[in-house]
């Protein structure tokens, strides 16, 4: 009979595999929920709440009189441009309402359509916002805004899904799923992941951690395994919560290129 640990690990891997398949759809390439800004123009910004293929945008901007204004847009997925960037577009509204220090009256809330807004997601961490307000168009490059670094340290029950391709030996092309216990040590910008697989083997991964907004990434990654295999990698879309850690990676080693997902439930 399989142990509870093995069953949970395989269920987690199934979820990771399903996520990886879903990520092939452009509308789910990455979760854009975050605080976005242009670091050269501190003082204004934009929040994005991403659900399915819809973005809800809230802007904190200033009018010609220098006073703050409240703008919102619900932007639907609109496909990709020629460069492969994802596009989301919708109507832009300016909203007024009752004085914050008094009683709230829904009847005093008024939204006026003033133009349109289009968010262009270029990478996991960067994009471009184009908005039109009463005939005035603004185009700005934006990126996720970092408030505080996450710490990935902990033990996770899950595993790794990997797809190998362009292998020197074509027989090695293909996908594989590995249930594992992942032990993460995260000190400063240095991350070490020790993966103990249900097959009895293990791999150790070392990398340098960076973060943009809520999304972490690993660069200059190296991997060495108990069976003698080794390689280099980068990882991105890394998130850690009280419940789990997830991420995507790509790299090369042992005559193959590879990409995949990793994740696990926090123990």
Protein Blocks (a to p, Z undefined) as FASTA:
>chain_A
ZZfklmmmmmmmmmmmmmmmmmmpmklmpccbdcdddfklghiacddddehjaccddddd
ddfkopacddddddddebjafkopacddddddddddddfklccdfklpccddfbdcdddd
fblmbccddddeehiacddddddddfbdcdfbdcdddddddddehifblmlgccdddddd
dddddehjbccdddddfkopacddddddddehjbccdehiacddfkopacddddehiacd
fkbccddddddeehiacddddddddZZ
